[in-house]
Amino acid sequence: MQPLRQAIFGTSGRRWATLLIANLAFFGAALGIHRYIDESIRSPGLSFALVALWVALGLLCGLASVIALGDYLFYRGFTEHILRDEMAELDARISGEATATEVDEDEEALALSGRGSGVRFWLYFMVFSMGLLGVTNAISGGFIQRYSHPGVAVIHMRAPDPAVRRAGMNMLADRPEFVVTPALEKVVIAALNDADEGVAARAAHVAGMHRLAAAIEPLAEMARTREALTFTALIALGLYGHHQEADDIQRRAGDAARTLVDDPVVRKEPEALALMLGLLRVPAIERLREIQTTAADAENVRLAAVWALGQLRDPRLFSAIAAALEDPALVVRCAAVNALELMVVFESSVPLRATWERTRDPNLMCPERNLPVQEGGPIMPIVRQRNFLFGVVRALATTDDPELLTWLVKHQDDTEDYRTRTLMRTLWEDLKQKDADGRLNHLRRHLLQKAALQGAPDGGSAPAASDAGVGDAGSAPSPDGGAPGSGR
């Protein structure tokens, strides 16, 4: 080892050459390792070994740099002290070639000049090593962060074993916060055509969850051509629309969805088709109405169709959704109530009140139903678990129907649910204030005109209202004398 150390650090020129060569070699090797791992490597185990090699090279380069600069970092003669051949000095002592006085003076000088240099040496070693590793990591665009996730998953996806590839996709699905890179996008899109259906299904889920723009057309093609994966592909395509506001990616996904509406393979999965159309808010009304009316024996399909129609929030769909209030399945009726709440249609008051009056169980609860996404996907409720009558009152609150002033009082004892009764009282007080301000007069006139067209010129079920005054408030109790929720 002594001849090697002398050859590397023996003179000042050699030390500078070693410093330069070591750093150039380390930077070249580091960038090569990073690129190979990012783009080509197929073995997760080999990638771990290469990362360890990169760290080891960084430590070795840091050590060489500290030794080469020792005379400047510590004291003059530091490098010579490092290069001392202690065994040769010991042999000289034994043979008597070096006098005790000379040895003592040399050791005393080194001890005085190098006092405390041991701690500083290791400190500089750590600083140089971590600095070199950090600089190469930064030059590679944050390699270690990218490698930890999703880099390891991408490497799994290059493996020939389908089980390893599925494990890689599971890593991507379990970490929704990772940043999408071109390499990652390329791997996911390639996985959509994987021969293993499990890998392709997970790839579709990852593509939809992370809204990969380049995967829109491959997902649509998967829905058309791989019948076993049609349901998965449609749900994944629908996930492009789970953002609150539409953007260019969602519009592109919607355009792709329109091409699937009449596809015979896609129509074999009516539930997934309806959910996709609802998520993307594609107004394929005829297809959704067909799904709703022809799925007599499929509760989930009718639920998906009603929910999708509600997501369009189009008042022209009122009659289709109101008809679902009489569906034999409770969950479909709950979805219809939620849809009417979103639509904000005055005419929905009548069927909603009729639904309340038909309901015999005041404690009826809507069952929770979520979007059927794969494990690791977002929880997106289609129907929330809550009291059915509470949902009806929420929907009624969007109608501003003047008749609710008397109807709410009449039916306040139909339920003992605290939230429902509180909401009924709040709604009654709000309507009472609007009535006092004259903001319900136009609705009263609308009711009068409707009654007149039906052959009831005297007003029928609607109380009279002047153009500027308040309607007949005597039919409604005062807030202190029997408003909904004020007491039994």
C-alpha positions as CSV (number, residue, x, y, z in Angstrom):
1,M,0.0,0.0,0.0
2,Q,2.9,2.4,0.8
3,P,4.2,2.5,-2.8
4,L,0.6,3.1,-4.1
5,R,0.1,5.9,-1.7
6,Q,3.4,7.4,-2.7
7,A,2.5,7.1,-6.4
8,I,-0.8,8.9,-5.8
9,F,0.0,11.5,-3.2
10,G,3.8,11.5,-3.2
11,T,4.3,15.0,-4.7
12,S,2.3,18.2,-5.0
13,G,1.8,17.7,-8.7
14,R,0.5,14.1,-8.1
15,R,-1.9,15.3,-5.5
16,W,-3.4,17.9,-7.8
17,A,-3.7,15.4,-10.6
18,T,-5.3,12.9,-8.2
19,L,-7.8,15.5,-7.1
20,L,-8.8,16.4,-10.7
21,I,-8.9,12.8,-12.0
22,A,-10.8,11.5,-9.0
23,N,-13.5,14.1,-9.3
24,L,-13.9,13.8,-13.1
25,A,-14.1,10.0,-12.8
26,F,-16.7,10.2,-10.0
27,F,-18.9,12.7,-11.9
28,G,-18.7,10.7,-15.1
29,A,-19.5,7.4,-13.3
30,A,-22.3,9.0,-11.2
31,L,-24.1,10.5,-14.2
32,G,-23.7,7.2,-16.1
33,I,-25.1,5.2,-13.3
34,H,-28.1,7.6,-12.9
35,R,-28.9,7.5,-16.6
36,Y,-28.6,3.7,-16.8
37,I,-31.0,3.3,-13.8
38,D,-33.4,5.9,-15.2
39,E,-33.7,4.6,-18.7
40,S,-32.5,1.0,-19.1
41,I,-32.1,-1.2,-16.0
42,R,-34.5,-4.0,-15.6
43,S,-33.4,-5.6,-12.3
44,P,-34.5,-4.0,-9.0
45,G,-31.6,-5.8,-7.2
46,L,-29.0,-4.5,-9.6
47,S,-30.4,-1.0,-9.2
48,F,-29.9,-1.1,-5.5
49,A,-26.3,-2.3,-6.0
50,L,-25.6,0.5,-8.4
51,V,-27.0,3.1,-6.0
52,A,-24.7,1.7,-3.3
53,L,-21.8,1.9,-5.8
54,W,-22.6,5.5,-6.4
55,V,-22.5,6.3,-2.7
56,A,-19.3,4.3,-2.2
57,L,-17.6,6.2,-5.1
58,G,-18.7,9.5,-3.5
59,L,-17.1,8.5,-0.2
60,L,-13.9,7.4,-1.9
61,C,-13.7,10.6,-4.0
62,G,-14.3,12.6,-0.8
63,L,-11.5,10.8,1.0
64,A,-9.1,11.4,-1.9
65,S,-10.0,15.0,-2.1
66,V,-9.4,15.6,1.6
67,I,-6.0,13.9,1.5
68,A,-5.0,15.8,-1.6
69,L,-5.9,19.1,0.0
70,G,-4.6,18.2,3.4
71,D,-1.7,20.7,3.4
72,Y,-4.3,23.5,2.8
73,L,-7.1,22.3,5.0
74,F,-5.0,21.3,8.1
75,Y,-1.3,22.1,8.3
76,R,1.8,22.0,6.1
77,G,3.2,18.5,6.1
78,F,-0.2,16.8,6.7
79,T,0.1,14.8,3.6
80,E,3.6,13.7,4.4
81,H,2.4,12.6,7.8
82,I,-0.3,10.6,6.1
83,L,2.3,9.0,3.9
84,R,4.7,8.1,6.7
85,D,5.8,4.5,6.7
86,E,5.4,3.7,10.4
87,M,6.7,0.1,9.9
88,A,9.9,1.5,8.3
89,E,10.4,3.9,11.2
90,L,9.9,1.1,13.6
91,D,12.5,-1.0,11.9
92,A,14.9,2.0,12.0
93,R,14.4,2.3,15.7
94,I,15.1,-1.3,16.3
95,S,18.2,-1.3,14.1
96,G,19.4,1.9,15.8
97,E,19.6,3.9,12.6
98,A,17.4,6.7,14.1
99,T,18.4,8.1,17.5
100,A,15.8,8.5,20.2
101,T,16.3,12.3,20.2
102,E,15.5,12.6,16.5
103,V,12.4,10.4,16.9
104,D,11.1,12.3,19.9
105,E,11.6,15.6,18.2
106,D,9.8,14.5,15.0
107,E,6.9,13.1,17.0
108,E,6.7,16.2,19.2
109,A,6.6,18.5,16.1
110,L,3.8,16.4,14.5
111,A,1.8,16.3,17.7
112,L,1.9,20.1,18.0
113,S,1.1,20.8,14.4
114,G,-1.6,18.2,14.1
115,R,-3.4,18.8,17.4
116,G,-7.2,18.4,16.8
117,S,-6.7,17.5,13.1
118,G,-8.3,14.1,13.6
119,V,-11.8,15.5,14.3
120,R,-11.4,18.0,11.5
121,F,-10.3,15.3,9.1
122,W,-13.5,13.3,9.5
123,L,-15.6,16.5,9.4
124,Y,-14.0,17.5,6.1
125,F,-14.4,14.0,4.8
126,M,-18.2,14.0,5.5
127,V,-18.6,17.5,4.0
128,F,-16.7,16.6,0.8
129,S,-18.4,13.3,0.4
130,M,-21.9,14.6,1.0
131,G,-21.2,17.6,-1.2
132,L,-20.1,15.4,-4.1
133,L,-23.1,13.2,-3.7
134,G,-25.4,16.2,-3.4
135,V,-24.0,17.9,-6.5
136,T,-24.3,14.9,-8.7
137,N,-27.8,14.3,-7.4
138,A,-28.7,17.8,-8.3
139,I,-27.1,17.6,-11.8
140,S,-29.2,14.6,-12.5
141,G,-32.4,16.4,-11.6
142,G,-32.9,14.9,-8.1
143,F,-32.0,11.4,-8.9
144,I,-32.3,9.9,-5.4
145,Q,-35.7,11.4,-4.9
146,R,-36.8,10.2,-8.3
147,Y,-35.3,6.8,-7.7
148,S,-37.0,6.3,-4.3
149,H,-40.3,6.9,-6.0
150,P,-41.3,6.3,-8.7
151,G,-38.0,5.1,-10.0
152,V,-38.1,1.8,-8.2
153,A,-41.6,1.2,-9.5
154,V,-40.5,2.0,-13.1
155,I,-37.6,-0.5,-12.8
156,H,-40.1,-3.1,-11.7
157,M,-42.1,-2.4,-14.8
158,R,-39.2,-3.3,-17.0
159,A,-38.9,-6.7,-15.5
160,P,-39.8,-9.8,-17.6
161,D,-41.8,-11.4,-14.7
162,P,-45.5,-10.3,-14.7
163,A,-45.6,-10.5,-11.0
164,V,-42.8,-8.1,-10.6
165,R,-44.4,-5.7,-13.1
166,R,-47.7,-5.8,-11.1
167,A,-45.7,-5.0,-8.0
168,G,-44.3,-2.0,-9.8
169,M,-47.8,-0.8,-10.7
170,N,-49.0,-1.3,-7.2
171,M,-46.1,1.0,-6.0
172,L,-47.4,3.7,-8.4
173,A,-51.0,3.3,-7.3
174,D,-50.1,3.4,-3.6
175,R,-48.3,6.8,-3.9
176,P,-50.6,9.3,-5.7
177,E,-48.4,12.3,-4.9
178,F,-45.4,11.4,-7.1
179,V,-44.5,13.7,-10.0
180,V,-45.1,12.3,-13.5
181,T,-41.9,12.2,-15.6
182,P,-41.6,11.3,-19.3
183,A,-39.9,8.0,-18.4
184,L,-42.8,7.1,-16.1
185,E,-45.4,8.1,-18.6
186,K,-43.7,6.0,-21.2
187,V,-43.6,3.0,-19.0
188,V,-47.3,3.3,-17.9
189,I,-48.5,3.7,-21.5
190,A,-46.5,0.7,-22.6
191,A,-48.0,-1.3,-19.7
192,L,-51.5,-0.6,-21.1
193,N,-50.7,-3.1,-23.9
194,D,-49.1,-5.6,-21.5
195,A,-50.0,-9.2,-22.3
196,D,-50.8,-9.8,-18.6
197,E,-54.3,-8.5,-17.9
198,G,-53.5,-7.8,-14.2
199,V,-50.6,-5.5,-15.3
200,A,-52.7,-3.7,-17.9
201,A,-55.6,-3.2,-15.5
202,R,-53.4,-1.6,-12.9
203,A,-51.7,0.5,-15.6
204,A,-55.2,1.8,-16.6
205,H,-55.9,2.7,-13.0
206,V,-52.6,4.6,-12.6
207,A,-53.1,6.4,-15.9
208,G,-56.6,7.6,-14.9
209,M,-55.7,8.4,-11.3
210,H,-52.8,10.6,-12.5
211,R,-54.6,11.9,-15.6
212,L,-51.9,11.0,-18.0
213,A,-52.8,12.9,-21.2
214,A,-50.9,10.6,-23.5
215,A,-52.9,7.6,-22.1
216,I,-56.4,8.8,-23.2
217,E,-56.4,7.2,-26.6
218,P,-54.8,4.0,-25.4
219,L,-57.4,3.7,-22.7
220,A,-60.2,4.2,-25.3
221,E,-58.6,1.6,-27.5
222,M,-58.4,-0.8,-24.5
223,A,-62.1,-0.4,-23.9
224,R,-62.9,-1.3,-27.5
225,T,-60.5,-4.2,-28.1
226,R,-59.9,-5.9,-24.7
227,E,-63.4,-7.0,-23.6
228,A,-62.1,-8.4,-20.3
229,L,-60.7,-4.9,-19.4
230,T,-63.5,-2.7,-20.8
231,F,-65.0,-2.0,-17.3
232,T,-61.6,-1.1,-16.0
233,A,-60.7,1.1,-18.9
234,L,-64.0,3.0,-18.8
235,I,-63.7,3.8,-15.1
236,A,-60.0,4.9,-15.6
237,L,-61.1,7.2,-18.4
238,G,-63.8,8.6,-16.2
239,L,-61.2,9.5,-13.5
240,Y,-59.9,12.2,-15.9
241,G,-63.0,14.1,-14.9
242,H,-62.8,13.9,-11.1
243,H,-61.4,17.4,-10.8
244,Q,-63.8,20.1,-9.8
245,E,-63.1,22.3,-12.8
246,A,-63.0,21.2,-16.4
247,D,-59.6,21.6,-18.1
248,D,-58.1,20.6,-21.5
249,I,-57.3,17.1,-20.3
250,Q,-60.8,16.5,-19.2
251,R,-62.2,17.8,-22.5
252,R,-59.9,15.5,-24.4
253,A,-61.1,12.6,-22.3
254,G,-64.7,13.7,-23.0
255,D,-64.0,13.6,-26.7
256,A,-62.6,10.1,-26.4
257,A,-65.6,9.1,-24.4
258,R,-68.1,10.3,-27.1
259,T,-66.5,7.9,-29.5
260,L,-67.3,5.0,-27.2
261,V,-71.0,5.7,-26.6
262,D,-72.2,3.5,-29.5
263,D,-69.5,0.9,-29.5
264,P,-71.0,-2.6,-29.1
265,V,-68.3,-3.9,-26.8
266,V,-68.5,-0.9,-24.5
267,R,-72.3,-1.1,-24.4
268,K,-71.9,-4.5,-22.8
269,E,-70.7,-2.7,-19.6
270,P,-73.6,-0.2,-19.1
271,E,-72.7,0.6,-15.5
272,A,-69.1,1.6,-16.3
273,L,-70.3,3.5,-19.4
274,A,-72.8,5.5,-17.4
275,L,-70.3,6.2,-14.6
276,M,-67.7,7.4,-17.2
277,L,-70.2,9.7,-18.9
278,G,-71.2,11.1,-15.5
279,L,-67.7,11.7,-14.4
280,L,-66.7,13.4,-17.6
281,R,-70.2,15.2,-17.8
282,V,-70.7,14.0,-21.4
283,P,-74.3,14.8,-22.4
284,A,-75.1,11.4,-24.0
285,I,-78.6,11.7,-22.7
286,E,-80.3,9.2,-25.0
287,R,-77.8,6.5,-24.1
288,L,-78.1,7.3,-20.3
289,R,-82.0,7.2,-20.6
290,E,-81.7,3.9,-22.4
291,I,-79.5,2.5,-19.7
292,Q,-81.9,3.7,-17.0
293,T,-85.0,2.3,-18.6
294,T,-83.7,-1.1,-19.8
295,A,-81.9,-2.2,-16.6
296,A,-84.9,-3.4,-14.8
297,D,-83.0,-6.2,-13.0
298,A,-79.7,-4.3,-12.4
299,E,-79.9,-2.0,-9.4
300,N,-76.3,-0.8,-9.8
301,V,-76.8,0.0,-13.5
302,R,-79.9,2.1,-12.8
303,L,-78.1,3.9,-10.0
304,A,-75.2,4.7,-12.3
305,A,-77.5,6.1,-15.0
306,V,-79.5,8.3,-12.5
307,W,-76.3,9.6,-10.9
308,A,-74.8,10.4,-14.3
309,L,-77.9,12.3,-15.4
310,G,-77.7,14.3,-12.2
311,Q,-74.1,15.2,-12.9
312,L,-75.2,17.0,-16.1
313,R,-77.4,19.3,-14.0
314,D,-79.7,20.0,-16.9
315,P,-83.2,21.0,-15.9
316,R,-84.5,19.4,-19.1
317,L,-83.7,16.0,-17.5
318,F,-86.2,16.7,-14.6
319,S,-88.8,14.2,-15.7
320,A,-86.3,11.4,-16.1
321,I,-84.9,11.9,-12.7
322,A,-88.2,12.5,-11.0
323,A,-89.4,9.1,-12.3
324,A,-86.5,7.5,-10.5
325,L,-88.0,8.7,-7.2
326,E,-90.4,5.8,-7.5
327,D,-87.7,3.2,-8.2
328,P,-88.0,0.0,-6.1
329,A,-84.4,0.3,-5.0
330,L,-83.7,2.7,-2.1
331,V,-80.2,3.5,-3.3
332,V,-81.6,4.7,-6.7
333,R,-84.2,6.8,-5.0
334,C,-81.4,8.4,-2.9
335,A,-79.4,9.1,-6.1
336,A,-82.5,10.7,-7.6
337,V,-83.0,13.0,-4.6
338,N,-79.3,14.0,-4.8
339,A,-79.7,14.7,-8.5
340,L,-82.7,17.0,-8.0
341,E,-80.7,18.9,-5.3
342,L,-78.0,19.5,-7.9
343,M,-80.4,20.5,-10.6
344,V,-82.2,23.3,-8.6
345,V,-85.5,23.0,-10.4
346,F,-88.7,24.6,-8.9
347,E,-90.9,21.8,-10.3
348,S,-89.1,19.2,-8.3
349,S,-91.0,20.3,-5.2
350,V,-94.1,18.3,-6.1
351,P,-92.4,14.9,-6.6
352,L,-90.1,15.4,-3.7
353,R,-93.0,16.1,-1.3
354,A,-94.8,13.1,-2.7
355,T,-91.7,11.0,-2.1
356,W,-91.7,12.2,1.6
357,E,-95.4,11.3,2.0
358,R,-94.8,7.8,0.5
359,T,-92.0,7.1,2.9
360,R,-93.3,5.1,5.9
361,D,-90.0,4.6,7.8
362,P,-88.8,8.0,9.1
363,N,-85.4,6.4,10.0
364,L,-84.7,5.1,6.5
365,M,-81.0,5.5,5.7
366,C,-79.4,5.8,2.3
367,P,-76.7,3.1,1.8
368,E,-73.3,4.4,0.9
369,R,-72.1,3.6,-2.6
370,N,-68.8,4.7,-3.9
371,L,-67.3,4.7,-7.4
372,P,-66.0,1.2,-8.1
373,V,-62.3,2.1,-8.5
374,Q,-59.4,-0.2,-7.9
375,E,-57.5,-0.4,-4.6
376,G,-55.5,2.8,-4.0
377,G,-57.9,5.0,-6.0
378,P,-59.8,8.0,-4.7
379,I,-62.9,7.5,-2.6
380,M,-65.7,9.1,-4.7
381,P,-69.1,8.7,-3.2
382,I,-72.1,8.3,-5.5
383,V,-74.6,8.1,-2.7
384,R,-73.7,9.2,0.8
385,Q,-74.9,7.4,3.9
386,R,-77.5,9.6,5.6
387,N,-81.2,9.8,6.5
388,F,-83.3,9.6,3.4
389,L,-85.8,12.3,4.5
390,F,-82.9,14.6,5.4
391,G,-81.8,14.4,1.7
392,V,-85.4,15.1,0.6
393,V,-85.4,18.3,2.7
394,R,-82.0,19.4,1.3
395,A,-83.4,19.0,-2.2
396,L,-86.6,20.9,-1.3
397,A,-84.5,23.7,0.0
398,T,-83.4,24.4,-3.6
399,T,-87.0,24.9,-4.9
400,D,-88.2,28.0,-2.9
401,D,-91.7,26.7,-3.3
402,P,-94.1,28.9,-1.4
403,E,-96.3,25.9,-0.6
404,L,-93.5,24.6,1.7
405,L,-94.5,27.3,4.2
406,T,-97.5,25.2,5.2
407,W,-96.2,21.8,4.1
408,L,-93.2,21.9,6.4
409,V,-95.4,22.7,9.4
410,K,-97.8,20.0,8.5
411,H,-95.1,17.3,8.2
412,Q,-92.7,18.4,11.0
413,D,-93.8,15.5,13.2
414,D,-93.2,12.9,10.5
415,T,-89.6,12.4,11.7
416,E,-87.7,12.6,15.0
417,D,-84.3,12.9,13.4
418,Y,-82.6,16.0,14.9
419,R,-80.8,17.0,11.8
420,T,-83.8,16.7,9.6
421,R,-86.1,18.7,12.0
422,T,-83.4,21.4,12.3
423,L,-83.1,21.7,8.6
424,M,-86.8,21.9,8.2
425,R,-87.0,24.8,10.7
426,T,-84.1,26.6,9.0
427,L,-85.7,26.2,5.6
428,W,-89.1,27.4,6.9
429,E,-87.5,30.5,8.5
430,D,-85.6,31.2,5.3
431,L,-88.8,30.9,3.2
432,K,-90.7,33.1,5.7
433,Q,-88.1,35.8,5.3
434,K,-88.1,35.6,1.5
435,D,-91.9,35.7,1.5
436,A,-91.8,38.9,3.7
437,D,-89.4,40.5,1.2
438,G,-91.6,39.6,-1.7
439,R,-89.1,37.3,-3.3
440,L,-91.6,34.5,-3.6
441,N,-94.3,36.5,-5.5
442,H,-93.1,35.5,-8.9
443,L,-93.3,31.8,-7.9
444,R,-96.9,32.4,-6.5
445,R,-97.9,33.9,-9.8
446,H,-96.3,30.9,-11.6
447,L,-98.4,28.6,-9.5
448,L,-101.6,30.6,-10.3
449,Q,-100.9,30.5,-14.0
450,K,-100.3,26.8,-13.9
451,A,-103.5,26.3,-12.0
452,A,-105.4,28.4,-14.5
453,L,-104.1,26.4,-17.4
454,Q,-105.3,23.2,-15.6
455,G,-108.8,24.7,-15.2
456,A,-108.6,26.2,-11.7
457,P,-108.9,29.9,-12.3
458,D,-109.5,30.7,-8.6
459,G,-106.0,29.7,-7.7
460,G,-106.5,26.0,-6.8
461,S,-103.8,25.0,-4.5
462,A,-101.9,28.3,-4.7
463,P,-102.8,31.2,-2.4
464,A,-103.4,34.6,-4.0
465,A,-100.5,37.1,-4.1
466,S,-100.4,40.8,-5.0
467,D,-97.7,42.2,-7.3
468,A,-96.0,44.0,-4.4
469,G,-97.3,42.5,-1.3
470,V,-96.8,39.3,0.6
471,G,-98.9,36.2,0.1
472,D,-101.3,34.8,2.7
473,A,-98.9,34.4,5.6
474,G,-101.8,33.4,7.9
475,S,-101.5,29.8,6.8
476,A,-98.0,29.5,8.2
477,P,-97.2,29.5,11.9
478,S,-95.0,32.2,13.4
479,P,-91.4,31.2,14.4
480,D,-92.5,31.2,18.0
481,G,-95.8,29.4,17.6
482,G,-95.1,26.2,15.8
483,A,-92.3,26.5,13.3
484,P,-90.8,23.2,12.2
485,G,-88.4,21.9,14.8
486,S,-89.6,24.3,17.6
487,G,-91.1,21.5,19.7
488,R,-93.7,18.8,19.7
